[in-house]
């Protein structure tokens, strides 16, 4: 007969566990004892949490709503800053020292570095509901301790020390910025004073034309007085220029009329507008000549009326000749006056135009100096505004808090983590698993026998060879239980 493995059946499992019970019971018992010892002496921590709400600084708010952050990134940065402060050595040391002093009622020594490190591992800060930092203004500050009441005192003291440290940090930061801005403000003020002095010196050089220069500098200046004066002078200059030309023509005609009085009759009336006497004599001469001609056509030359008419014409011609001399003298005087007036106006116009050209040449420099003064004033106003905001933030840092607690600290109804019974059960189950693994990894299941085919009835059947075991001890035990087979 030959042997054949029967496999790991439930019956075989029970037999193995029964025969080799010491192999799984000992690990189970050892692990249970160890778990019991650990459960009896393991630390049990209570978790106390404090809900906090953060807000932005009023002076740095750019949303138009005081206390609101500009964006979520700014709020996240601020909350991460709070987390780093909460785990800083100074805040943790002051918290431990404050709680210890409140418990003992007397002064205590500074906590050791090991105590601070141990306390740091028991401090945590998380947003509510598993959210991320920067998504909500509320977050929870939690502290774990073996004593339930002390955990609540620790989280409250940590919140107070965090608030104190945050105020101190804000105060120190604003103080440093204030010193920097004060230096910047002084520098900008000196620059503004220097630019203002340069502008004053330039305006003093301009003198009475400063108003005109300012109107040239202004974009919406309109018509200036100097430009209006130049326009008026141009108009008057053209007027007297025309008048001088007309007077010269009149003088030429009058001088020609002195040599040939009959030319006066053909003179246009527009030239005689300034000489009303000559105009009347001209008209009278024309009328006398017409009357003399009319009488000469109907009467003889010796007729008294004809002679009277001829004498009247001669008399008017003599009067006209004398009046021409007086008119020429008057026209010459008028011509001299008009020429003097024209020269005066032309000189004034050239002076005004020269002033305008000088102002146009100096307008660029004046604009540059005005722009420099305005820019320095804007920089000074901006620096003073920022300095005022930082001074307000510095004062608010010592009085106002950016972290507001919500209600009072909360402590759970039971310690966190596994209980003693759970630790004992887990330890026992772990020992049992180790023992069962040891048994089934080292024990080979028993074998069953199957008949061989009959080769010869007269042939003697030899005894079957004992099964081969991986372990010598198990093989000896199997040999004692299996008797020899004979025919």
C-alpha positions in Angstrom: 0.0 0.0 0.0 1.1 3.7 -0.6 0.3 6.8 1.4 -1.6 9.8 0.2 -2.1 13.2 1.8 -5.7 13.8 2.9 -5.5 17.7 3.1 -6.4 20.1 5.9 -9.9 19.0 6.8 -11.9 20.5 9.7 -11.4 17.2 11.7 -7.7 17.4 11.1 -7.6 21.1 12.2 -9.4 20.2 15.4 -7.0 17.3 16.0 -3.9 19.5 15.4 -5.2 22.3 17.6 -5.9 19.8 20.3 -2.7 17.9 20.1 -0.5 21.0 19.8 -2.6 23.3 22.0 0.4 24.5 23.9 1.8 26.1 20.7 -1.1 28.5 20.3 -2.2 28.9 23.9 1.2 30.2 25.1 1.5 33.1 22.6 -2.2 34.0 23.2 -1.6 34.1 27.0 1.7 36.0 26.7 0.1 38.7 24.4 -2.9 38.9 26.7 -0.7 39.5 29.7 1.3 42.1 27.9 -1.9 43.8 26.6 -3.3 43.8 30.2 -0.1 45.4 31.5 -0.1 48.0 28.8 -3.8 48.7 29.3 -3.3 49.2 33.0 -0.5 51.7 32.6 -1.1 53.3 29.2 -1.9 57.0 29.3 -5.4 58.1 28.5 -5.7 61.6 27.0 -8.7 63.9 27.1 -9.1 66.3 24.1 -10.2 69.9 24.8 -11.1 72.1 21.8 -11.8 75.8 21.4 -13.6 77.3 18.3 -12.0 80.5 17.1 -13.0 83.0 14.4 -10.4 85.1 12.6 -10.9 88.5 10.8 -8.7 90.8 8.8 -7.2 94.0 9.9 -9.4 97.1 9.3 -6.5 99.2 8.1 -5.4 96.6 5.5 -8.9 95.8 4.2 -9.2 96.5 0.5 -12.7 95.1 -0.1 -14.5 98.1 1.4 -15.9 95.9 4.2 -13.9 96.4 7.5 -12.6 93.1 9.0 -12.9 91.1 5.7 -10.0 89.5 4.0 -9.2 90.6 0.4 -9.2 86.9 -0.8 -9.1 83.4 0.5 -5.3 83.2 0.0 -4.8 86.1 2.5 -7.1 84.3 5.1 -5.2 81.0 4.6 -1.9 82.8 5.1 -3.1 84.4 8.3 -4.5 81.1 9.7 -1.2 79.3 8.9 0.6 82.1 10.7 -1.6 81.5 13.7 -0.8 77.8 13.6 2.9 78.5 13.6 2.5 80.9 16.5 0.4 78.3 18.4 3.3 75.8 18.2 6.1 78.2 18.8 8.3 77.6 21.8 7.5 80.9 23.6 3.8 80.4 23.4 3.9 76.8 24.5 6.3 77.6 27.4 4.1 80.5 28.6 1.1 78.3 28.4 2.6 75.5 30.5 4.0 78.0 32.9 0.7 79.9 33.3 -1.3 76.7 33.9 1.2 75.3 36.4 1.3 78.6 38.3 -2.5 78.7 38.4 -2.6 75.1 39.8 0.1 75.6 42.4 -0.6 79.2 43.3 3.1 80.1 43.3 5.9 80.8 41.0 7.2 77.9 38.8 10.3 77.3 36.8 10.6 77.5 33.1 9.4 74.2 31.4 12.1 72.0 30.0 12.6 71.5 26.3 11.3 67.9 26.6 8.1 69.2 28.2 7.7 71.8 25.5 8.2 69.2 22.7 5.8 66.8 24.3 3.2 69.5 24.7 3.8 70.5 21.0 2.8 67.0 19.8 -0.5 67.3 21.8 -1.5 70.7 20.2 -3.4 70.7 17.0 -5.4 73.2 14.9 -7.9 72.1 12.2 -10.7 73.7 10.2 -14.2 72.4 10.9 -15.7 69.5 9.0 -12.4 68.4 7.4 -12.2 71.6 5.3 -9.0 73.3 4.2 -7.4 76.3 5.7 -8.5 79.5 4.0 -12.0 78.1 3.1 -13.7 79.2 6.3 -13.1 81.9 9.0 -13.6 79.3 11.8 -11.0 76.8 13.0 -10.6 74.7 16.1 -7.6 74.8 18.5 -7.3 71.5 20.4 -5.1 70.2 23.2 -4.7 66.7 24.6 -3.9 66.0 28.3 -4.3 63.1 30.8 -6.4 65.3 33.0 -9.8 66.4 31.8 -9.9 69.7 33.6 -6.3 70.5 32.9 -6.9 69.9 29.2 -9.6 72.6 29.3 -7.3 75.0 31.2 -4.5 74.3 28.7 -6.5 75.1 25.6 -7.9 78.3 27.2 -4.4 79.4 28.3 -3.0 78.6 24.9 -5.7 80.7 23.3 -4.9 83.6 25.6 -1.1 83.3 25.0 -1.8 83.0 21.2 -3.7 86.2 21.3 -1.0 88.0 23.3 1.7 86.7 21.0 -0.3 87.7 17.9 -0.8 91.2 19.2 2.9 91.5 20.0 3.8 90.3 16.6 1.4 92.8 14.9 2.8 95.5 17.1 6.4 94.7 16.3 5.7 94.4 12.6 3.8 97.7 12.5 6.5 99.4 14.6 9.2 98.3 12.1 7.0 99.5 9.2 6.3 102.8 11.0 10.1 103.5 11.4 10.7 102.7 7.7 7.8 104.9 6.6 8.9 107.8 8.8 12.3 107.7 7.2 10.7 107.5 3.8 8.3 110.4 4.6 11.2 112.6 5.8 13.0 111.9 2.5 10.0 112.6 0.4 9.2 115.8 2.4 12.8 117.1 1.8 12.4 116.3 -1.9 9.1 118.1 -2.0 10.5 121.2 -0.2 13.4 121.3 -2.7 11.2 121.0 -5.7 8.8 123.7 -4.3 11.8 126.0 -3.7 13.0 125.5 -7.3 9.5 126.3 -8.5 9.3 129.5 -6.4 12.6 130.7 -7.8 11.5 130.1 -11.3 8.2 131.9 -10.7 10.1 134.9 -9.2 12.1 135.1 -12.4 9.0 135.1 -14.5 7.6 138.0 -12.6 4.4 139.7 -13.8 3.9 137.2 -16.6 3.4 134.4 -14.1 -0.4 134.4 -14.6 0.1 134.1 -18.4 2.6 131.3 -17.9 0.1 129.4 -15.7 -2.6 129.8 -18.3 -0.2 128.5 -20.9 0.6 125.5 -18.7 -3.1 124.7 -18.0 -4.7 122.5 -20.6 -8.1 124.2 -20.3 -6.7 127.8 -20.0 -8.8 129.6 -22.7 -7.8 133.0 -23.9 -5.2 134.8 -21.7 -5.1 138.6 -21.1 -1.7 138.9 -22.8 -3.0 137.1 -25.9 -6.1 139.2 -25.9 -3.9 142.3 -25.7 -1.8 141.1 -28.6 -5.0 140.6 -30.7 -6.2 144.1 -29.9 -2.9 145.6 -30.7 -2.8 143.8 -34.1 -6.3 145.1 -34.8 -5.3 148.7 -34.0 -2.1 148.5 -35.8 -3.9 147.4 -39.0 -6.4 150.2 -38.5 -3.7 152.9 -38.3 -1.8 151.3 -41.1 -4.8 151.7 -43.3 -5.4 155.2 -42.0 -1.8 156.3 -42.8 -2.1 154.9 -46.3 -5.4 156.9 -46.8 -3.9 160.0 -45.4 -0.9 159.8 -47.7 -3.2 159.4 -50.7 -5.3 162.4 -49.5 -2.2 164.5 -49.1 -1.0 163.6 -52.6 -4.4 164.5 -54.1 -4.6 167.8 -52.1 -1.1 168.8 -53.2 -2.0 168.1 -56.8 -5.3 170.1 -56.4 -3.2 173.1 -55.3 -1.6 173.1 -58.8 -4.8 172.3 -60.7 -8.0 173.1 -58.7 -10.1 171.4 -61.4 -8.7 168.1 -60.2 -10.5 168.6 -57.0 -13.8 168.2 -58.8 -12.8 164.7 -59.9 -11.7 163.7 -56.4 -13.7 160.9 -54.8 -16.0 161.9 -51.9 -14.4 159.2 -49.7 -11.1 161.1 -49.7 -12.9 164.3 -48.6 -14.8 162.6 -45.7 -12.2 163.9 -43.3 -12.4 167.5 -44.9 -16.0 168.6 -44.7 -15.1 172.2 -45.7 -13.4 171.1 -48.9 -16.4 169.0 -49.6 -18.8 171.8 -49.3 -16.6 174.2 -51.4 -16.3 171.4 -54.0 -20.0 171.1 -54.2 -20.4 174.9 -54.2 -17.9 175.2 -57.1 -19.7 172.6 -59.1 -23.0 174.3 -58.5 -21.6 177.8 -59.4 -20.1 176.4 -62.6 -23.4 174.8 -63.6 -25.3 178.0 -63.0 -22.7 180.1 -64.9 -22.9 177.6 -67.8 -26.7 177.7 -67.8 -26.8 181.5 -67.8 -24.1 181.7 -70.4 -26.3 179.6 -72.7 -29.3 181.9 -72.5 -27.6 185.3 -72.1 -24.7 187.3 -73.4 -21.4 187.6 -71.6 -22.1 191.2 -70.7 -25.3 190.3 -68.9 -25.0 191.1 -65.2 -26.2 187.7 -64.1 -23.6 186.0 -66.3 -20.9 188.3 -64.9 -22.2 187.6 -61.3 -22.1 183.9 -61.9 -18.5 184.1 -63.3 -17.4 186.1 -60.3 -19.1 183.6 -58.0 -17.1 180.8 -59.6 -13.9 182.7 -59.3 -14.6 183.6 -55.7 -15.3 180.0 -54.8 -12.2 178.8 -56.6 -10.1 181.4 -54.6 -11.7 180.2 -51.4 -11.1 176.6 -52.4 -7.4 177.4 -53.1 -7.0 178.9 -49.7 -8.8 176.1 -48.0 -6.6 173.6 -49.9 -3.5 175.1 -48.2 -5.1 174.8 -44.8 -6.3 171.2 -45.5 -2.8 170.2 -46.7 -1.4 171.4 -43.5 -4.0 169.6 -41.5 -3.5 166.4 -43.4 0.2 166.6 -42.9 -0.3 166.9 -39.2 -2.8 164.0 -39.2 -0.4 161.9 -41.2 2.3 162.5 -38.7 0.0 161.6 -35.8 -1.1 158.5 -37.5 2.4 157.5 -38.3 3.4 158.0 -34.7 0.4 156.1 -33.4 1.2 153.3 -35.9 4.8 153.1 -34.7 3.8 153.1 -31.1 1.3 150.3 -31.6 3.8 148.3 -33.7 6.4 148.6 -30.9 3.8 147.5 -28.3 2.8 144.6 -30.5 6.4 143.5 -30.9 6.9 143.7 -27.1 3.8 141.6 -26.4 4.8 139.0 -29.0 8.3 138.9 -27.5 6.8 138.3 -24.1 4.7 135.5 -25.5 7.7 133.9 -27.2 9.6 134.0 -23.9 6.7 132.5 -22.1 6.4 129.8 -24.7 10.1 129.0 -24.4 9.9 128.8 -20.6 6.6 126.8 -20.5 8.3 123.4 -20.8 10.6 124.1 -17.9 7.8 125.5 -15.9 5.6 122.4 -16.6 8.5 120.1 -15.6 8.9 121.9 -12.3 5.2 122.0 -11.6 5.0 118.2 -12.4 7.9 117.5 -10.1 6.2 119.4 -7.3 2.9 117.6 -7.9 4.6 114.2 -8.0 6.5 114.9 -4.8 3.3 116.0 -3.2 1.5 112.9 -4.3 4.3 110.7 -2.9 4.3 112.7 0.4 0.5 112.3 0.7 0.7 108.6 0.0 3.5 108.1 2.5 1.6 110.1 5.2 -1.5 108.1 4.5 0.3 104.8 4.9 2.0 106.1 8.0 -1.3 107.1 9.5 -2.8 103.7 8.7 0.2 101.9 10.3 0.1 104.1 13.4 -3.6 103.2 13.7 -2.8 99.5 13.2 -0.1 99.8 15.8 -2.5 101.3 18.4 -5.1 98.7 17.5 -2.6 95.8 17.9 -2.4 96.4 21.6 -6.2 96.6 22.1 -8.1 94.8 19.4 -7.9 91.1 18.8 -8.1 89.4 15.4 -8.9 86.0 16.9 -12.3 85.8 18.7 -13.3 82.6 20.7 -16.6 81.0 20.2 -18.2 80.0 23.4 -16.0 78.2 26.0 -13.6 75.2 25.6 -15.3 71.9 25.0 -14.0 68.6 26.4 -15.2 65.2 25.2 -17.3 62.9 27.5 -14.6 60.2 27.3 -10.9 60.0 26.7 -9.8 59.7 23.1 -8.3 56.6 21.6 -8.8 52.9 22.4 -10.1 51.8 25.8 -8.4 49.2 28.1 -10.9 46.5 27.1 -10.2 47.2 23.4 -6.5 47.0 24.0 -6.8 43.7 25.9 -9.0 42.2 23.2 -6.7 43.4 20.4 -3.7 42.0 22.3 -5.3 38.6 22.9 -6.5 38.3 19.3 -3.0 39.2 18.1 -1.5 36.5 20.3 -4.0 34.0 19.1 -3.2 34.8 15.4 0.5 34.4 16.1 -0.1 31.0 17.8 -2.3 29.7 15.0 0.2 30.9 12.5 3.0 29.1 14.3 1.0 25.8 14.5 -0.1 25.7 10.9 3.3 26.7 9.6 5.2 23.9 11.5 2.7 21.0 11.7 2.1 18.7 8.7 -1.4 17.1 8.5 -1.7 13.2 9.0 -1.8 10.9 5.9 -4.3 8.2 4.9 -3.6 4.7 3.3 -4.9 3.4 0.0 -4.6 -0.4 -1.2 -2.1 -1.3 -3.9 -3.1 -3.6 -6.8 -2.6 -7.3 -6.1 0.6 -8.4 -8.0 0.6 -12.0 -6.9 -1.5 -13.8 -4.3 1.4 -15.9 -3.3 3.7 -12.9 -3.0 4.3 -11.6 0.5 3.1 -8.1 1.1 5.9 -6.0 2.6 5.2 -3.6 5.4 4.6 0.0 4.2 7.3 2.5 4.7 6.6 5.0 7.5 5.6 8.5 6.3 8.2 11.1 6.0 7.8 14.0 8.3 9.5 17.3 8.1 10.1 17.3 11.8 11.9 14.4 13.6 9.9 14.7 16.7 6.6 14.4 14.7 8.0 11.4 12.8 8.9 9.5 16.1 5.4 10.1 17.5 3.8 8.9 14.3 6.0 5.7 14.4 4.9 4.9 17.9 1.2 5.2 16.8 1.6 3.2 13.6 2.2 -0.7 14.1 4.1 -2.8 11.5 2.0 -4.5 8.8 2.6 -8.2 8.1 1.0 -11.0 6.1 
